[in-house]
């Protein structure tokens, strides 16, 4: 049943992307260059949310129900490889088979987004070493390189990376609303399951969105350009450019 839902997800996403690829070319959106103060603002916002970590955790667990757990279980799959991996491979494969370069490039950008988001999340987990609420109620018990891996939430990171990448490529406000709603549901599921604090989820969402925006070229950090998807025959390759 899960595999079937993953295939349906690919088809649902691929259809509007194929249609978009058949439209006349439009000018790319302006690139926003990230500044140091924007990172400082984001860090400050996450730090402020830490005041709500324990209250939100208590509220979620005090009001937890079996039906809520069932809904959380459904959302959780979107942040796991069987969904985001299948969607990515499906887009690339569908583009190559159909000879649709735009669809193939969309899949390539999504792959780059997920790689960046996953690498950043893994590094953060190792460096911060925050305990999960199911392991310790000390939300401030950071112990770098200890094996504790609450922050950031990997499921939330990947769900928002997927939602943002697809939303930017589809360019439809209703599709964007649906994608971000599902990604938010993934974040909620991690709090409901007592696997993450509120700020773990917020940080994961921030990493996922930023990764997608950097990889699709909407945002730029330093002089790193977004990846280009090089197509040739039945192959798709990624190439990066850094200017000095």
MARRO-224307 format. One line per field, with one value per residue: residue in three letters; chain; x, y negated, z negated of N, C-alpha, C in turn. Coordinates in pm, 1 decimal. Each point is the difference from the previous one (the first is absolute). Layout:
N
baro	c(ala_...)
kelo	c(A_...)
n.px	c(X_...)
n.py	c(Y_...)
n.pz	c(Z_...)
ca.px	c(X_...)
ca.py	c(Y_...)
ca.pz	c(Z_...)
c.px	c(X_...)
c.py	c(Y_...)
c.pz	c(Z_...)
***
This chain:
244
baro	c(unk_unk_unk_unk_unk_unk_unk_unk_unk_unk_unk_unk_unk_unk_unk_unk_unk_unk_unk_unk_unk_unk_unk_unk_unk_unk_unk_unk_unk_unk_unk_unk_unk_unk_unk_unk_unk_unk_unk_unk_unk_unk_unk_unk_unk_unk_unk_unk_unk_unk_unk_unk_unk_unk_unk_unk_unk_unk_unk_unk_unk_unk_unk_unk_unk_unk_unk_unk_unk_unk_unk_unk_unk_unk_unk_unk_unk_unk_unk_unk_unk_unk_unk_unk_unk_unk_unk_unk_unk_unk_unk_unk_unk_unk_unk_unk_unk_unk_unk_unk_unk_unk_unk_unk_unk_unk_unk_unk_unk_unk_unk_unk_unk_unk_unk_unk_unk_unk_unk_unk_unk_unk_unk_unk_unk_unk_unk_unk_unk_unk_unk_unk_unk_unk_unk_unk_unk_unk_unk_unk_unk_unk_unk_unk_unk_unk_unk_unk_unk_unk_unk_unk_unk_unk_unk_unk_unk_unk_unk_unk_unk_unk_unk_unk_unk_unk_unk_unk_unk_unk_unk_unk_unk_unk_unk_unk_unk_unk_unk_unk_unk_unk_unk_unk_unk_unk_unk_unk_unk_unk_unk_unk_unk_unk_unk_unk_unk_unk_unk_unk_unk_unk_unk_unk_unk_unk_unk_unk_unk_unk_unk_unk_unk_unk_unk_unk_unk_unk_unk_unk_unk_unk_unk_unk_unk_unk_unk_unk_unk_unk_unk_unk_unk_unk_unk_unk_unk_unk_unk_unk_unk_unk_unk_unk)
kelo	c(A_A_A_A_A_A_A_A_A_A_A_A_A_A_A_A_A_A_A_A_A_A_A_A_A_A_A_A_A_A_A_A_A_A_A_A_A_A_A_A_A_A_A_A_A_A_A_A_A_A_A_A_A_A_A_A_A_A_A_A_A_A_A_A_A_A_A_A_A_A_A_A_A_A_A_A_A_A_A_A_A_A_A_A_A_A_A_A_A_A_A_A_A_A_A_A_A_A_A_A_A_A_A_A_A_A_A_A_A_A_A_A_A_A_A_A_A_A_A_A_A_A_A_A_A_A_A_A_A_A_A_A_A_A_A_A_A_A_A_A_A_A_A_A_A_A_A_A_A_A_A_A_A_A_A_A_A_A_A_A_A_A_A_A_A_A_A_A_A_A_A_A_A_A_A_A_A_A_A_A_A_A_A_A_A_A_A_A_A_A_A_A_A_A_A_A_A_A_A_A_A_A_A_A_A_A_A_A_A_A_A_A_A_A_A_A_A_A_A_A_A_A_A_A_A_A_A_A_A_A_A_A_A_A_A_A_A_A_A_A_A_A_A_A)
n.px	c(82.4_109.5_46.2_-125.2_-6.6_120.2_-44.0_-111.9_84.6_77.5_-107.1_-41.8_125.5_21.7_-130.3_-11.4_105.4_-56.7_-116.2_67.4_60.1_-131.4_6.3_-29.1_126.6_19.6_13.8_121.5_-43.3_-6.8_131.7_-29.9_92.8_28.1_-39.3_108.9_-59.8_-27.2_123.6_42.1_-85.8_34.1_129.6_-25.4_-67.9_92.6_93.0_-79.3_-11.2_126.7_-51.6_-40.5_125.5_20.9_-56.5_57.1_113.5_-20.4_-34.8_97.5_76.7_-41.7_5.2_93.7_-44.6_-67.9_-109.2_49.0_29.1_-121.6_-48.3_64.8_-40.3_-115.5_2.4_39.8_-74.7_-58.5_45.1_-41.4_107.5_-92.7_-12.9_89.7_48.9_-120.2_-39.6_117.9_12.1_-125.2_32.8_117.8_-51.8_-106.3_86.3_84.0_-98.2_-59.7_129.7_-51.4_80.1_-109.6_-68.8_94.0_7.0_-131.9_8.2_87.0_-74.2_-104.2_71.0_43.1_-125.9_-41.8_99.3_-21.0_-131.1_19.1_95.9_-73.4_-106.8_67.5_59.8_-120.3_-51.2_106.9_-0.6_-132.5_-26.6_-114.1_-42.9_-59.1_-120.4_3.6_118.1_-29.0_-48.8_131.2_-82.0_72.2_-20.9_51.6_41.8_78.8_-23.7_-114.0_-47.9_-28.8_-120.6_-45.7_98.5_-47.3_-129.4_51.2_-105.5_2.5_131.5_-10.2_-99.5_64.4_109.1_-70.1_-70.2_111.9_75.5_-97.8_-21.3_131.3_7.4_-97.8_25.9_-68.5_-69.8_-93.5_84.7_45.8_-124.8_-33.0_106.2_-14.8_-128.1_33.2_90.4_-92.1_-81.5_104.1_20.4_-131.1_11.0_111.2_-75.9_-101.3_96.6_18.7_25.9_-68.7_83.8_-74.8_110.8_-4.6_-132.3_4.4_104.2_-64.5_-110.0_74.7_59.9_-116.3_-61.7_99.9_7.6_-132.6_-8.2_101.7_-55.8_-114.4_93.0_-103.0_80.2_93.2_92.6_65.0_92.2_-69.4_11.4_-128.2_-25.2_74.3_-113.6_107.8_-61.7_9.5_-70.4_31.5_82.7_7.6_76.2_55.4_2.0_101.4_-24.7_125.2_-38.4_116.9)
n.py	c(119.8_3.5_108.8_46.6_-44.8_57.2_103.8_-2.5_-13.0_92.1_72.9_-25.2_17.4_111.9_21.1_-75.1_73.5_107.3_-34.1_-23.7_116.6_7.7_-82.1_-116.2_-15.9_-15.3_-127.9_41.8_41.3_-119.4_-3.5_58.9_-90.7_110.6_-71.6_-37.9_-119.6_51.2_50.8_-120.6_-54.6_89.6_-17.3_-131.6_19.4_86.3_-85.9_-93.9_83.8_2.6_-120.5_41.6_44.2_-28.1_-122.2_-11.8_47.1_-72.1_-106.8_26.1_28.6_-108.9_-41.4_88.3_39.8_112.4_-74.5_-83.3_109.1_39.5_-120.8_-3.8_124.6_-44.9_-107.7_80.6_77.2_-119.6_8.9_109.8_75.8_78.9_-120.1_-71.5_119.2_53.3_-112.1_-8.1_128.7_-12.9_-118.6_41.9_114.8_-65.7_-90.7_96.7_72.1_-107.9_-10.6_-18.0_-90.5_-74.5_108.1_36.3_-125.6_4.0_121.4_-51.6_-109.7_81.1_79.0_-110.9_-39.7_123.2_3.0_-125.4_17.2_118.9_-51.3_-109.5_76.5_87.6_-101.9_-55.9_116.8_22.9_-120.5_5.6_123.8_-38.1_22.8_110.2_-56.7_101.6_-63.8_-129.8_-47.2_15.0_-97.9_-35.8_130.2_-103.6_97.6_-92.3_66.8_-9.9_-18.4_-98.4_19.7_-79.3_-88.5_-31.5_-13.9_120.0_55.8_-97.8_14.3_130.8_-5.3_-95.7_74.4_109.9_-51.0_-57.8_107.0_81.3_-74.7_-18.4_129.8_32.7_-87.9_85.2_-108.4_66.8_32.4_-124.6_-43.7_89.9_-32.7_-129.5_24.6_80.3_-88.9_-93.1_81.9_9.9_-132.3_-17.7_92.6_-69.5_-109.3_39.8_51.2_-122.5_-20.4_-114.9_-99.6_-102.7_-35.9_129.1_-8.2_-111.2_52.4_115.2_-70.2_-71.9_110.8_63.0_-107.8_-27.6_129.6_3.7_-109.6_53.2_119.0_-67.2_-64.7_19.6_71.0_-84.9_86.1_-110.6_67.5_81.8_35.6_-0.2_127.6_38.0_37.4_74.7_-12.1_132.3_27.9_107.9_-105.2_-18.3_-109.5_-16.3_-132.5_-35.0_-128.1_-32.6_-125.7_-51.1)
n.pz	c(0.0_-78.2_67.0_-7.7_-128.0_-7.3_73.5_-71.7_-102.3_57.5_29.9_-124.0_-35.6_66.9_-16.4_-113.0_-35.1_54.7_-55.3_-113.5_28.9_27.0_-107.8_58.2_34.1_-132.0_-29.2_-39.0_-119.3_-57.6_-4.1_-113.5_-21.0_-66.4_-104.6_-64.2_10.3_119.2_3.6_-41.4_86.2_93.1_-33.3_1.3_113.9_44.3_-40.3_52.3_103.3_-41.9_-21.9_120.3_1.2_-126.9_5.3_119.7_-50.1_-110.9_72.7_86.1_-102.5_-64.2_127.1_-15.6_119.4_-0.9_17.0_-91.0_-69.5_36.7_-24.9_-116.4_-9.6_47.3_-76.4_-97.8_77.4_3.6_-123.4_60.3_22.6_-53.1_-54.1_-72.5_-30.9_-19.2_-60.5_-62.2_-26.8_-43.2_-52.9_-47.4_-43.4_-49.8_-45.0_-40.2_-48.9_-52.2_-27.1_-122.7_56.3_4.0_29.5_85.3_42.9_-2.3_52.9_88.2_11.6_7.4_79.6_64.4_-0.5_26.4_89.2_37.3_5.5_57.0_76.5_19.0_14.6_71.7_61.8_10.1_31.0_75.0_55.7_2.7_38.7_50.5_-125.5_39.2_9.4_84.8_8.7_7.1_-114.5_8.4_36.0_-104.2_2.1_64.1_78.8_60.1_111.3_-66.4_122.4_-85.0_53.3_-95.8_-7.8_120.1_20.9_22.8_-59.7_-90.9_-12.8_13.5_-88.5_-68.1_7.8_-15.3_-102.2_-44.9_23.3_-37.7_-107.9_-8.3_25.5_-83.1_-97.0_-75.8_-36.0_67.1_97.6_-4.3_-10.1_93.9_74.5_-28.3_26.3_100.6_42.2_-24.3_65.2_82.6_-5.0_14.6_93.0_22.5_-17.6_75.5_77.2_-52.7_127.4_0.2_-33.4_-39.1_-66.6_-29.0_-10.8_-74.5_-62.9_-7.5_-30.1_-82.6_-39.9_-7.1_-48.1_-84.0_-24.2_1.5_-73.5_-67.8_-0.8_-18.6_-70.5_-82.5_-78.3_-43.2_-33.4_-36.1_64.3_-76.7_125.9_34.2_-26.4_102.4_54.8_22.8_116.4_16.0_109.7_-71.5_-9.0_-132.7_10.7_-121.5_20.4_-82.1_-22.5_-34.4_-18.8_33.1)
ca.px	c(-82.4_90.0_63.8_-100.1_-19.1_119.3_-12.0_-103.1_58.5_84.2_-85.5_-67.6_97.9_55.8_-95.2_10.5_133.5_5.0_-78.7_75.8_110.3_-49.2_-38.5_105.5_100.2_-17.9_122.4_19.5_-24.5_123.3_74.4_19.6_128.3_-14.9_92.0_31.5_-100.1_-117.1_31.3_-8.0_-142.4_-53.1_52.6_-68.4_-137.8_3.4_36.7_-118.5_-95.7_40.9_-81.9_-124.3_28.9_-59.7_-146.5_-58.1_18.0_-97.3_-134.6_-16.2_-8.5_-120.3_-118.4_27.5_-104.3_32.4_-34.3_104.8_118.4_-21.0_21.6_143.4_69.8_-16.1_83.5_142.1_58.0_42.5_136.9_83.6_48.3_-93.5_-78.5_79.5_89.1_-78.9_-38.8_119.0_35.1_-109.8_8.4_113.8_-28.6_-107.3_55.2_88.3_-80.1_-85.3_80.7_-37.8_116.4_-39.4_-38.1_124.2_71.9_-71.0_42.1_139.5_5.6_-54.7_103.4_102.6_-60.7_-6.8_136.7_45.6_-79.2_37.8_135.9_-4.3_-70.1_88.3_106.5_-59.2_-27.9_126.1_65.1_-79.2_-18.0_-114.3_-79.7_-139.8_-86.9_-29.9_118.6_27.5_-83.4_89.5_5.7_126.9_108.8_85.9_128.8_52.3_66.0_-37.6_-90.7_-136.0_-22.3_-133.3_-2.1_-138.4_-83.2_27.8_-124.9_-52.2_90.7_-22.1_-135.6_-4.0_83.9_-82.7_-112.5_47.6_50.9_-112.7_-80.3_65.7_-4.1_-137.9_-43.2_-144.9_-22.0_-75.0_93.8_92.1_-71.0_-10.7_131.8_47.5_-87.0_48.0_129.1_-28.6_-52.4_114.6_59.7_-89.7_5.2_120.3_-29.6_-102.4_61.3_97.3_133.8_70.6_-46.2_-50.6_108.5_58.0_-85.7_17.9_131.7_-8.6_-74.5_87.5_104.3_-62.1_-37.8_121.5_67.0_-71.9_14.4_136.3_19.7_-75.5_48.4_-76.0_88.2_141.4_87.5_134.0_4.0_-30.9_-114.0_-77.4_51.4_-57.8_-24.3_50.8_-68.6_62.6_-47.9_-87.4_67.1_-19.8_108.1_-6.0_125.9_-4.7_95.6_31.9_78.3_85.7)
ca.py	c(-119.8_-114.3_-18.0_-50.8_-141.2_-71.7_-10.3_-98.6_-131.6_-35.3_-34.8_-125.5_-107.5_-4.6_-54.6_-145.2_-37.8_20.4_-106.4_-124.2_5.5_-23.5_-138.9_-86.9_-35.1_-128.8_-49.2_56.9_-96.4_-63.2_77.1_-68.5_34.0_5.1_-82.2_57.2_-37.8_86.5_118.6_-37.2_-10.3_136.3_60.5_-61.9_49.3_136.4_-9.9_-44.3_110.9_97.1_-22.8_76.5_142.3_83.9_-10.6_67.9_144.0_44.6_-9.2_104.9_131.7_4.0_7.7_100.7_100.5_106.4_-46.7_-94.5_79.5_55.2_-109.2_-30.1_108.0_-24.6_-114.5_30.0_65.7_-99.4_-36.2_119.7_25.2_65.1_-103.4_-101.5_68.0_47.7_-116.5_-48.7_94.4_2.0_-117.5_15.5_108.7_-40.8_-98.9_65.5_86.3_-83.8_-97.6_-132.5_-51.6_-78.5_94.8_61.7_-100.6_-14.4_113.4_-19.4_-103.1_58.2_88.2_-85.5_-58.8_100.6_29.3_-111.0_-1.3_115.4_-18.3_-105.5_54.1_96.8_-75.6_-66.8_99.5_41.2_-112.0_-52.5_106.0_-29.6_119.9_1.4_-6.5_135.9_47.7_-88.9_-119.4_-115.6_-53.6_-71.5_93.3_18.5_66.2_23.6_125.1_101.0_97.3_-52.5_-52.0_-59.1_-122.6_-28.2_114.6_44.4_17.4_-131.7_-57.1_58.1_-32.3_-138.5_-6.6_54.0_-91.0_-125.3_26.2_25.0_-121.1_-97.3_47.7_4.9_-138.7_-13.2_-29.2_106.2_110.2_-42.6_8.7_141.0_54.8_-52.2_54.5_135.3_-11.5_-41.3_119.5_84.1_-59.7_25.8_142.0_26.3_-48.7_90.2_128.8_-25.9_25.1_-126.5_-124.7_-97.0_-65.7_98.2_-3.2_-130.2_-1.0_88.5_-69.8_-106.0_62.7_53.6_-109.9_-65.7_90.7_-2.8_-132.0_-11.3_91.1_-40.7_-129.6_-113.7_-63.5_28.5_-18.7_-31.5_2.2_135.4_1.8_124.0_103.7_15.4_139.5_22.6_113.5_55.1_135.7_45.5_-34.7_-131.1_-26.9_-128.8_-74.1_-121.6_-103.8_-95.6_-110.8_-67.9)
ca.pz	c(0.0_-8.2_130.3_93.1_-27.5_46.8_145.2_26.7_-28.9_114.9_112.5_-30.8_12.2_134.7_97.0_16.4_43.0_145.0_60.2_-12.7_94.3_134.3_11.9_51.3_-99.4_-64.8_-61.4_-132.3_-107.7_-47.9_-99.6_-127.7_-61.1_-145.4_-77.1_-131.3_-99.4_15.6_-78.4_-141.4_-33.2_-6.6_-121.9_-112.7_-4.4_-52.3_-141.3_-70.9_-5.9_-102.6_-119.1_14.6_18.8_-104.5_-0.9_115.6_-20.3_-100.7_56.5_101.3_-63.0_-83.7_86.5_102.2_15.3_95.4_135.0_36.6_34.4_134.2_95.6_-3.1_70.2_143.6_35.5_-21.3_118.4_98.8_-33.0_9.0_137.0_90.6_68.2_71.4_93.2_113.7_79.3_70.5_105.8_95.9_87.1_90.5_93.4_90.6_92.1_96.3_87.9_85.0_71.8_-49.5_-71.4_-116.3_-105.4_-46.2_-79.5_-127.1_-82.2_-37.6_-104.1_-122.6_-55.1_-60.1_-119.3_-105.7_-43.2_-83.7_-123.4_-80.0_-51.8_-101.6_-116.1_-65.9_-66.3_-115.8_-103.9_-61.4_-66.7_-110.6_-99.5_-88.4_-29.1_38.5_-118.6_-46.3_-70.5_-112.4_-0.9_-4.5_136.4_17.2_-27.5_117.2_-23.5_135.5_37.1_-99.0_59.9_-11.3_135.7_14.4_80.7_41.4_36.8_136.6_74.1_34.7_99.4_131.7_43.9_46.6_120.2_108.2_24.9_58.1_134.8_89.4_6.5_88.1_137.6_49.0_13.4_-16.4_-142.4_-66.6_-20.7_-105.3_-127.8_-35.1_-30.0_-128.4_-104.1_-27.4_-67.6_-137.5_-66.7_-35.8_-119.1_-113.3_-36.0_-78.8_-134.9_-53.0_-32.7_-106.1_54.3_18.9_-59.0_97.3_73.4_93.0_118.5_64.6_63.8_116.1_104.7_50.2_82.8_120.7_89.1_47.8_93.8_128.0_60.9_50.9_112.5_120.0_43.8_-50.2_-96.7_23.8_-115.8_48.7_146.3_46.0_90.5_-9.1_90.1_132.9_36.1_135.1_61.0_118.9_22.8_-107.4_-124.6_-60.0_-94.5_-68.7_2.8_-79.5_37.2_-104.6_54.1_-97.9)
c.px	c(86.2_67.1_-98.0_-21.4_118.0_-5.5_-104.4_52.0_85.6_-85.6_-68.3_93.1_46.1_-93.9_8.9_137.9_15.2_-75.3_76.3_113.0_-42.7_-41.6_115.0_95.1_-28.0_130.9_14.3_-23.4_131.5_64.2_17.6_130.7_-15.2_108.3_19.5_-108.6_-128.3_20.6_-10.7_-145.5_-62.0_46.5_-69.0_-142.7_-6.3_32.7_-119.8_-102.9_34.5_-77.9_-128.5_23.5_-71.2_-151.9_-66.9_11.1_-102.3_-140.9_-25.1_-18.5_-124.0_-126.3_17.5_-109.1_42.7_-33.4_103.1_127.8_-12.1_24.4_149.0_79.3_-8.4_87.9_148.0_65.1_51.5_143.7_97.0_32.5_-101.7_-89.7_90.0_98.8_-73.1_-41.8_118.2_36.4_-108.3_4.0_113.2_-30.1_-107.0_50.4_87.5_-79.5_-82.9_79.5_-32.8_113.5_-36.1_-36.6_124.3_79.2_-67.1_38.3_143.5_15.7_-53.3_101.4_108.8_-50.8_0.7_138.5_52.6_-73.2_40.2_137.6_2.2_-64.5_88.3_110.8_-52.8_-28.5_128.0_59.4_-76.4_-23.4_-112.4_-81.5_-143.2_-86.5_-38.1_115.9_29.6_-90.1_83.4_18.8_131.5_120.2_87.3_132.5_57.4_72.4_-29.5_-85.5_-145.8_-30.4_-137.5_-2.3_100.0_-76.9_23.8_-125.6_-53.8_86.1_-33.1_-139.0_-7.5_89.8_-80.2_-111.7_45.2_47.9_-114.5_-85.6_60.6_-5.6_-142.0_-55.4_-149.8_-30.1_-76.7_88.6_97.3_-65.1_-10.6_133.0_50.1_-87.0_45.3_133.3_-17.9_-56.0_110.3_66.4_-84.9_9.0_120.2_-15.2_-102.5_60.8_105.8_142.6_80.9_-64.8_-48.2_113.0_76.5_-74.3_18.5_133.8_0.9_-71.9_87.0_107.5_-59.1_-35.1_123.3_72.7_-66.1_18.4_140.1_20.0_-80.0_34.1_-78.5_81.3_144.2_80.3_142.0_-3.7_-25.2_-126.6_-78.9_53.9_-69.2_-15.1_39.5_-60.8_73.4_-42.4_-99.3_61.5_-38.8_109.1_-16.3_138.1_-17.6_104.0_17.7_85.8_76.2_26.5)
c.py	c(-125.4_-27.2_-58.9_-148.7_-81.9_-19.8_-104.2_-140.9_-46.8_-46.9_-134.0_-117.8_-15.3_-67.6_-152.3_-44.7_16.8_-112.0_-131.5_-4.8_-29.2_-145.3_-82.6_-40.3_-138.6_-39.3_59.3_-104.7_-62.0_83.3_-84.1_48.2_-6.8_-83.4_59.6_-30.8_83.5_131.4_-27.5_-9.4_139.1_69.9_-56.4_50.0_140.8_-1.2_-43.5_111.0_102.4_-17.3_82.1_149.4_87.5_-13.1_72.8_151.3_54.9_-1.2_113.0_136.5_13.5_18.7_102.5_107.1_104.9_-42.4_-101.5_71.7_59.0_-106.4_-33.6_104.6_-20.9_-115.9_35.7_59.2_-101.1_-43.7_115.6_33.8_63.4_-98.9_-96.2_63.1_46.5_-115.9_-49.6_90.7_4.2_-117.3_13.8_105.8_-39.5_-101.4_61.6_84.0_-84.2_-99.4_-142.7_-53.7_-77.8_90.7_67.2_-97.0_-21.5_113.3_-12.9_-104.7_52.6_91.6_-81.0_-63.0_97.8_36.8_-109.2_-1.7_114.6_-16.1_-104.2_50.3_97.4_-70.1_-68.7_95.1_37.5_-113.2_-48.5_102.9_-26.6_126.0_-14.3_-6.3_137.3_58.9_-81.3_-121.6_-126.8_-52.4_-70.9_91.0_30.4_64.3_38.3_133.0_113.5_110.9_-39.0_-78.4_-62.2_-116.9_6.7_128.5_37.4_16.1_-135.9_-66.6_51.0_-32.1_-142.2_-20.4_47.1_-97.7_-127.0_19.3_20.9_-123.9_-101.4_43.4_0.1_-141.3_-21.2_-22.7_108.1_121.1_-33.4_11.8_145.2_60.7_-46.4_48.1_140.9_-5.0_-42.3_116.7_95.4_-53.9_23.0_145.8_32.1_-49.6_91.7_131.9_-11.9_31.0_-127.9_-112.1_-93.4_-62.3_97.2_-5.7_-132.0_-7.7_87.9_-66.6_-108.0_56.6_50.9_-107.9_-65.8_86.3_-4.9_-133.3_-20.1_85.5_-39.5_-141.9_-120.1_-78.9_34.6_-34.8_-14.6_-2.3_139.5_-4.6_130.3_103.5_-3.7_149.2_17.8_127.5_43.7_143.7_39.4_-29.1_-139.4_-17.7_-139.2_-64.7_-129.6_-98.8_-95.0_-108.7_-69.0_-143.9)
c.pz	c(0.0_133.4_100.0_-21.3_47.9_150.4_37.1_-25.3_116.4_116.0_-22.4_17.0_143.9_98.4_12.1_43.7_150.0_70.9_-3.8_101.8_142.1_22.3_56.7_-111.9_-56.4_-64.7_-139.5_-108.1_-46.5_-110.5_-126.1_-61.2_-152.3_-67.9_-139.9_-101.7_12.1_-74.6_-148.0_-45.7_-14.9_-127.8_-123.5_-15.3_-57.6_-148.5_-83.8_-14.7_-106.7_-130.3_3.7_10.3_-102.2_-7.5_115.7_-15.6_-99.3_55.9_98.9_-64.0_-88.8_83.8_112.1_1.4_102.2_142.9_49.3_39.7_139.8_107.1_7.6_76.5_151.2_46.1_-3.0_124.3_102.8_-26.1_6.3_146.1_93.9_72.9_75.8_97.5_124.5_90.0_82.9_117.4_107.8_96.0_100.8_105.8_101.0_102.7_106.2_99.6_97.4_83.8_-39.0_-85.7_-125.4_-116.5_-57.4_-86.9_-135.4_-94.9_-47.2_-108.2_-132.0_-65.9_-69.8_-128.5_-116.4_-51.2_-92.4_-133.3_-92.2_-62.5_-111.1_-128.1_-77.3_-76.4_-125.0_-114.4_-75.2_-83.5_-122.9_-110.6_-98.3_-27.0_49.5_-126.6_-53.2_-79.9_-125.7_10.6_-15.0_142.0_28.5_-21.0_119.0_-40.8_136.3_14.1_-99.4_59.3_-17.1_128.7_22.1_98.2_114.9_32.4_145.9_83.5_47.4_106.3_139.2_53.2_54.0_122.0_121.6_36.5_70.2_143.6_98.7_16.8_96.2_146.1_57.1_20.0_-8.1_-148.3_-74.4_-25.5_-112.2_-136.9_-46.0_-42.2_-136.0_-116.4_-39.3_-74.3_-145.0_-80.7_-41.8_-126.0_-123.5_-45.6_-87.9_-143.0_-66.7_-46.0_-109.3_43.9_15.8_-77.9_111.6_81.8_89.6_132.4_76.2_73.0_124.2_116.1_64.4_92.7_131.1_100.3_60.3_102.6_136.5_71.4_57.3_125.2_123.9_44.8_-46.2_-102.8_35.9_-124.6_50.0_154.4_56.8_84.4_-18.7_98.2_135.3_27.5_145.7_56.4_124.8_18.4_-108.0_-136.2_-47.3_-104.9_-60.1_6.3_-78.0_48.7_-117.8_61.5_-111.5_44.2)
***
